[in-house]
Structures are given as C-alpha cells and as structure tokens.
Amino acid sequence: MMPRILVSLAAATLICFGDVSEAAAAGSETFVEAPGPSGLLKGTLLSPEGISNPPIALIIPGSGPTDRDGNSPLGVRASTLRLLAEAMAERGVATARIDKRGMFASAGAVPDPNHVTISEYASDAQAWAKTLKQKTGAPCVWLIGHSEGALVAMAAAQTSTDFCGLVLAAGAGRKLGEVLGQQLKANPANAPLLDQALAAIDKLEAGQHVNVAGMHPALQGLFRPEVQDFLIEEMAYDPVALLKTYKGPVLVVQGANDLQVSMDDADLLIGARPGISVAKLEGVNHVLKSAPIDRQLNFATYADPSLPLGPGVADSIARFVKPH
C-alpha cells in the first residue's frame, strides 16, 4: 500500500484472491472523464438517489497499481474504495472514484505509469475537482485520500481553491522513508534484508539513486530503477508541513489495528495545527475493515471484498462532510 510495491514485503502472506462479488451500487452510477496529460483520466461517479445537490468527494487511491475500487493485482482485493463510495451514497454524499494516470481505464493518460510523481497525481486531483464542479454544479469538492492517497490530497490542496476540505484515511504522518523502514522492520521475515533495505532508503532520502545489482531479489523489486525517481520525490514530502499550511477543514481517520501506519501517525497529523478533527476507530485496519491485530489474520482481510467497512468509517466521514 505504501509505497507502491510494499505488499510483496510487509504483507507477504497475501497469496490467494478469489472472485470479487460486486455489491449493487447504492445510488446512480455514471462514468466520468477528466483531462490528463496525454489522454483522458477515467472514473466512476456515484450519486445518492433522491437528493439534490449533495456534497461530492473525490476518492484518491493508495499506492501502486490500485484501481478505482481499491484493488490491486499485487494482492489487494478488499474493494475498500467501492464500499466507501456506496456507504457515502447511502449517507447522502456523492463520490467519484478514479483510476490513476497510466493505469487501468486511465492507461492512455500517460505513456509510462512508473514515471509519475506525487505532484503529478496532485495535478490530476485538481483536474478532477474542476471537472466535477462543472458536471455537478457543486461549489467545491472534498478530497478523501486513502493511504498514499492522503499525501496526494494534501499536496493537491496546497495550490487549489476548488476543494472543500480533506479526509485523510490511514495516511502517514511521517516522511515515506521512516514509514517504509518501520514497515520493513515490523515483519520478522524481512530481517535478512534490513541492512540492504535501510541503506537504500538512506540513499534515496538523500536524493541519490540506488544500484540494485547484488541486492536480494525482493529488494530489487522494491527499489527497481524505474520507480526510484518516484520514491525520491515522495520521500521529500513532509505530511505535517503540508497540513500546517492548509487552512481548510481536515478529518483524520485512523484505525487502531492498522499494521502499516499507526495512531502515532494520526497524532502527528492532528498536531500539525489547531482545528484538525480525528476519528480513531478501534479494531479497524489499513483497508478500513474490522480485523484482529494478528498479522496473518489482519492481512487476510485485504483479499476479502465480502467484508464490510469497519464500524464508524463511513459514519465519521459523512458526519464531517455534510455539515460543512
């Protein structure tokens, strides 16, 4: 989930998937497009039935090849973002969930999805906001960023007035290098790789490229040359610094059983400045579902789209967005 290829190391138990059983959409669903650099960005707009001029939110996916529903060929099949969109529609909030530039239905937006930066994803969020305002007549668009999508949301909001506010779900409060190092250390299976991995992180944090020749094969995938520019740029972002300069409404949503980021991250985010709201959810994990703290059982929920969102996830977001 963070960064784009981390599932292969930090969540190595994810090996089986199964068919996804799609729930009926809770509202009126249409396909939408926004301008991209070389072609169109594409997504799905889900609007609540029988409600005029509902608030609208753009849902920004997490890291790597994560599609508009929150699923990934790397092993994540939880359909978290589709479930979130349906839950928002049930609560009177419209959402647009999107495929990132260069991936899935947005594949034509850029020739190579590996050569994309956080700042470019932020530009796409801004393009989506303008498109959604024009299509719906909404005065502004909420950003709901999940995992790495929370960082994209914070970056996008720095230079645009099209956003109502931010919902940061399972987002890191620390720079990527520190988060990645902690995630790698948390999995005992990674112990033989740590010296190489941490040395590589140090070089990338310093803005230097890493020679992967001679690295363990798992690390060669993690630090492969085609994603190093992305990692170098992302590692320079400080989420707390971004929130200090953003003055709009912010809600931090964090599950207590998240094995990828923690309540400490949430505390860093809400401490960035006064006025930031928080929803701390007991028993909820990184894909926003109820899960035990046991690693294997927790990660098993990443591959189960039949599990609903955890208690309080949708309600906390709807309660925050609707009054504003």
C-alpha positions as CSV (number, residue, x, y, z in Angstrom):
1,M,0.0,0.0,0.0
2,M,2.8,2.4,0.7
3,P,4.9,2.6,-1.2
4,R,3.6,1.1,-4.4
5,I,5.3,-2.2,-4.1
6,L,5.3,-2.8,-0.4
7,V,2.7,-5.5,-0.3
8,S,5.3,-8.0,-1.5
9,L,7.4,-7.5,1.6
10,A,5.4,-6.1,4.5
11,A,2.3,-8.2,3.7
12,A,3.9,-11.3,2.3
13,T,1.1,-13.5,3.4
14,L,-1.2,-12.2,0.6
15,I,-1.2,-15.0,-1.8
16,C,-4.8,-16.0,-2.6
17,F,-7.6,-14.0,-4.0
18,G,-10.8,-15.5,-5.4
19,D,-13.6,-13.9,-7.3
20,V,-14.9,-10.5,-6.2
21,S,-18.7,-10.4,-5.5
22,E,-19.8,-6.9,-6.6
23,A,-22.5,-5.4,-4.4
24,A,-25.2,-3.4,-6.1
25,A,-24.3,0.3,-6.2
26,A,-26.2,2.3,-3.6
27,G,-27.2,5.1,-5.9
28,S,-27.0,6.3,-9.5
29,E,-23.7,5.4,-11.1
30,T,-22.2,7.1,-14.2
31,F,-18.8,7.1,-15.8
32,V,-16.8,10.3,-15.9
33,E,-13.7,11.7,-17.5
34,A,-11.2,14.4,-16.8
35,P,-8.3,15.8,-18.9
36,G,-4.9,14.1,-18.4
37,P,-1.5,14.9,-19.8
38,S,-1.7,12.6,-22.9
39,G,-5.2,11.3,-22.7
40,L,-8.3,11.1,-20.5
41,L,-8.4,10.2,-16.9
42,K,-11.4,8.0,-16.1
43,G,-13.6,7.2,-13.1
44,T,-17.0,6.4,-11.7
45,L,-19.4,9.0,-10.2
46,L,-21.9,7.5,-7.7
47,S,-24.6,9.9,-6.6
48,P,-27.2,9.3,-3.9
49,E,-30.8,8.8,-5.1
50,G,-33.4,11.4,-4.4
51,I,-31.0,14.1,-3.1
52,S,-30.5,17.4,-4.9
53,N,-27.0,19.0,-4.9
54,P,-25.4,16.6,-2.5
55,P,-21.8,17.2,-1.3
56,I,-19.3,15.5,-3.6
57,A,-16.0,13.9,-2.7
58,L,-13.1,12.7,-4.9
59,I,-11.7,9.4,-3.6
60,I,-7.9,9.1,-4.2
61,P,-6.5,5.6,-4.2
62,G,-3.4,4.4,-2.4
63,S,0.0,3.4,-3.7
64,G,1.0,1.3,-6.6
65,P,-1.4,-0.3,-9.2
66,T,-4.5,0.4,-7.1
67,D,-7.7,0.8,-9.1
68,R,-10.7,3.0,-8.5
69,D,-12.3,0.3,-6.3
70,G,-9.2,0.0,-4.1
71,N,-8.0,-3.3,-5.6
72,S,-4.6,-4.3,-6.9
73,P,-3.0,-7.1,-8.9
74,L,-0.4,-7.3,-6.1
75,G,-3.0,-9.0,-3.9
76,V,-5.3,-6.4,-2.5
77,R,-9.0,-7.3,-3.3
78,A,-10.8,-5.7,-0.4
79,S,-12.8,-3.3,-2.6
80,T,-12.4,-0.7,0.1
81,L,-13.0,2.3,-2.1
82,R,-16.1,0.9,-3.8
83,L,-17.5,0.0,-0.4
84,L,-16.7,3.5,0.8
85,A,-18.4,5.1,-2.2
86,E,-21.5,3.0,-1.7
87,A,-21.6,3.8,2.0
88,M,-21.3,7.6,1.2
89,A,-24.2,7.4,-1.2
90,E,-26.3,5.7,1.4
91,R,-25.5,8.7,3.7
92,G,-26.2,11.4,1.1
93,V,-22.7,12.1,-0.2
94,A,-21.7,11.7,-3.9
95,T,-18.3,10.4,-4.7
96,A,-16.0,10.0,-7.8
97,R,-13.5,7.1,-7.5
98,I,-10.8,7.1,-10.1
99,D,-8.1,5.1,-11.9
100,K,-4.7,6.8,-11.6
101,R,-3.0,8.2,-14.6
102,G,-1.3,5.4,-16.7
103,M,-3.3,2.6,-15.0
104,F,-6.4,0.6,-15.8
105,A,-9.0,2.7,-17.7
106,S,-6.7,5.8,-17.4
107,A,-3.9,3.9,-19.1
108,G,-3.9,6.4,-22.0
109,A,-3.3,9.4,-19.8
110,V,0.5,8.9,-19.7
111,P,2.8,6.6,-21.6
112,D,4.6,5.1,-18.6
113,P,2.8,4.8,-15.1
114,N,6.2,4.4,-13.4
115,H,7.3,7.8,-14.4
116,V,4.7,9.7,-12.4
117,T,5.2,11.8,-9.3
118,I,3.1,12.7,-6.3
119,S,3.0,16.3,-7.6
120,E,1.5,14.9,-10.9
121,Y,-1.1,12.9,-9.1
122,A,-1.9,16.1,-7.2
123,S,-2.4,17.9,-10.5
124,D,-4.8,15.2,-11.6
125,A,-6.8,15.6,-8.4
126,Q,-7.1,19.3,-9.3
127,A,-8.2,18.5,-12.8
128,W,-10.8,16.1,-11.4
129,A,-12.1,18.8,-9.0
130,K,-12.6,21.3,-11.8
131,T,-14.4,18.6,-13.9
132,L,-16.7,17.5,-11.1
133,K,-17.6,21.1,-10.2
134,Q,-18.6,21.7,-13.9
135,K,-20.5,18.4,-14.1
136,T,-22.4,18.7,-10.8
137,G,-22.6,22.4,-10.1
138,A,-21.0,21.8,-6.7
139,P,-19.2,24.9,-5.3
140,C,-16.2,22.7,-4.2
141,V,-15.1,19.1,-4.0
142,W,-13.9,17.1,-0.9
143,L,-10.8,15.0,-1.2
144,I,-10.8,11.6,0.5
145,G,-7.3,10.2,0.3
146,H,-6.6,6.7,1.4
147,S,-3.1,5.6,2.4
148,E,-0.7,7.2,-0.1
149,G,-3.7,9.0,-1.5
150,A,-3.8,11.0,1.7
151,L,-0.4,12.5,0.8
152,V,-1.7,13.3,-2.7
153,A,-4.7,15.0,-1.2
154,M,-2.5,17.2,1.0
155,A,-0.2,18.1,-1.9
156,A,-3.2,18.9,-4.2
157,A,-4.8,21.2,-1.7
158,Q,-1.7,23.4,-1.4
159,T,-2.4,25.3,-4.7
160,S,-6.1,25.0,-5.4
161,T,-9.2,26.7,-4.1
162,D,-11.5,24.0,-5.6
163,F,-11.5,21.8,-2.5
164,C,-14.0,21.9,0.4
165,G,-11.6,20.1,2.7
166,L,-9.6,16.9,3.3
167,V,-10.4,13.5,4.7
168,L,-7.2,11.6,5.3
169,A,-7.8,7.9,5.8
170,A,-5.0,5.7,7.0
171,G,-2.4,8.3,5.9
172,A,1.1,8.6,7.2
173,G,2.1,11.4,9.5
174,R,5.8,10.9,8.8
175,K,8.0,11.0,5.7
176,L,8.0,7.9,3.5
177,G,11.5,6.8,4.3
178,E,10.7,6.5,8.0
179,V,7.4,4.8,7.4
180,L,8.9,2.3,4.9
181,G,11.8,1.5,7.3
182,Q,9.4,0.8,10.1
183,Q,7.1,-1.3,8.0
184,L,10.0,-3.5,6.9
185,K,11.3,-3.9,10.4
186,A,7.8,-4.9,11.6
187,N,7.9,-8.1,9.5
188,P,10.3,-10.6,11.1
189,A,10.7,-12.3,7.7
190,N,12.5,-9.2,6.4
191,A,15.3,-9.4,9.0
192,P,17.9,-10.8,6.5
193,L,17.2,-7.9,4.1
194,L,17.1,-5.0,6.5
195,D,20.7,-3.8,6.2
196,Q,20.5,-3.5,2.4
197,A,17.0,-2.1,2.5
198,L,17.8,0.6,5.1
199,A,20.9,1.6,3.3
200,A,18.9,2.0,0.1
201,I,16.3,4.1,1.9
202,D,19.1,6.4,3.2
203,K,20.4,7.0,-0.3
204,L,17.0,7.7,-1.8
205,E,16.2,10.1,1.1
206,A,19.4,12.0,0.1
207,G,18.2,12.2,-3.5
208,Q,20.6,9.6,-4.8
209,H,19.8,6.6,-7.0
210,V,20.5,3.1,-5.8
211,N,22.3,0.3,-7.6
212,V,20.1,-2.8,-7.2
213,A,22.7,-5.2,-8.6
214,G,23.6,-7.7,-6.0
215,M,20.6,-6.9,-3.8
216,H,18.2,-9.7,-2.7
217,P,15.6,-10.3,-5.4
218,A,12.8,-9.0,-3.2
219,L,14.7,-5.7,-2.7
220,Q,15.4,-5.5,-6.5
221,G,11.6,-5.2,-7.0
222,L,11.1,-2.8,-4.1
223,F,13.8,-0.4,-5.3
224,R,13.8,-1.1,-9.1
225,P,15.3,1.7,-11.1
226,E,12.1,2.7,-12.9
227,V,10.4,3.8,-9.6
228,Q,13.4,5.4,-7.9
229,D,12.6,8.9,-9.1
230,F,9.1,8.5,-7.7
231,L,10.5,7.3,-4.4
232,I,13.0,10.2,-4.2
233,E,10.3,12.7,-4.8
234,E,7.8,11.2,-2.4
235,M,10.4,10.9,0.4
236,A,10.9,14.7,0.3
237,Y,7.2,15.3,1.3
238,D,6.5,16.0,5.0
239,P,2.8,15.5,5.7
240,V,2.9,17.6,8.9
241,A,4.4,20.5,7.0
242,L,1.7,20.3,4.3
243,L,-1.1,20.3,6.9
244,K,0.4,23.3,8.6
245,T,0.0,25.4,5.5
246,Y,-3.5,24.1,4.6
247,K,-6.3,26.1,6.3
248,G,-9.4,24.2,5.2
249,P,-11.3,21.6,7.2
250,V,-9.4,18.3,7.8
251,L,-10.5,15.0,9.2
252,V,-8.0,12.3,10.1
253,V,-9.4,8.7,10.1
254,Q,-7.2,6.1,11.6
255,G,-7.8,2.5,12.7
256,A,-6.2,1.1,15.8
257,N,-5.3,-2.2,14.2
258,D,-3.6,-0.7,11.1
259,L,-0.3,-2.6,10.6
260,Q,1.1,-0.1,8.0
261,V,0.6,3.3,9.7
262,S,-0.4,3.9,13.3
263,M,-2.2,6.0,15.8
264,D,1.1,7.8,16.2
265,D,0.8,8.9,12.6
266,A,-2.7,10.2,13.3
267,D,-1.5,12.1,16.3
268,L,1.3,13.8,14.2
269,L,-1.3,14.8,11.6
270,I,-3.8,16.3,14.1
271,G,-1.0,18.0,15.9
272,A,0.1,19.8,12.7
273,R,-2.1,22.8,13.6
274,P,-5.2,23.6,15.6
275,G,-8.7,22.7,14.3
276,I,-7.9,19.3,12.7
277,S,-10.6,16.7,13.6
278,V,-10.0,13.0,14.2
279,A,-11.9,9.7,14.1
280,K,-9.9,7.0,15.9
281,L,-11.5,3.6,15.2
282,E,-11.0,0.6,17.4
283,G,-10.4,-2.7,15.6
284,V,-10.1,-1.2,12.1
285,N,-7.1,-1.9,9.9
286,H,-5.4,-0.3,6.9
287,V,-8.0,-1.3,4.4
288,L,-10.7,0.2,6.8
289,K,-12.1,-3.2,7.8
290,S,-12.6,-4.9,11.2
291,A,-9.5,-7.1,11.8
292,P,-7.5,-8.5,14.6
293,I,-4.0,-7.4,15.4
294,D,-2.6,-10.8,14.4
295,R,-0.6,-10.1,11.2
296,Q,-1.8,-13.1,9.1
297,L,-5.5,-12.7,10.0
298,N,-5.2,-8.9,9.6
299,F,-3.7,-9.2,6.1
300,A,-6.2,-11.8,5.1
301,T,-8.9,-9.1,5.1
302,Y,-7.1,-7.4,2.3
303,A,-8.2,-10.2,0.0
304,D,-11.8,-10.4,1.1
305,P,-14.3,-8.0,-0.7
306,S,-17.2,-9.6,1.1
307,L,-16.2,-7.9,4.4
308,P,-17.9,-4.6,5.1
309,L,-16.2,-1.4,6.2
310,G,-15.3,-1.3,9.8
311,P,-17.7,0.3,12.3
312,G,-17.5,4.1,12.2
313,V,-15.6,4.5,9.0
314,A,-18.4,5.8,6.8
315,D,-20.4,7.5,9.6
316,S,-17.4,9.5,10.8
317,I,-16.7,10.8,7.2
318,A,-20.3,11.6,6.5
319,R,-20.8,13.4,9.8
320,F,-17.8,15.5,9.0
321,V,-18.5,16.3,5.4
322,K,-22.2,17.0,5.4
323,P,-22.4,19.9,7.9
324,H,-19.6,21.8,6.0
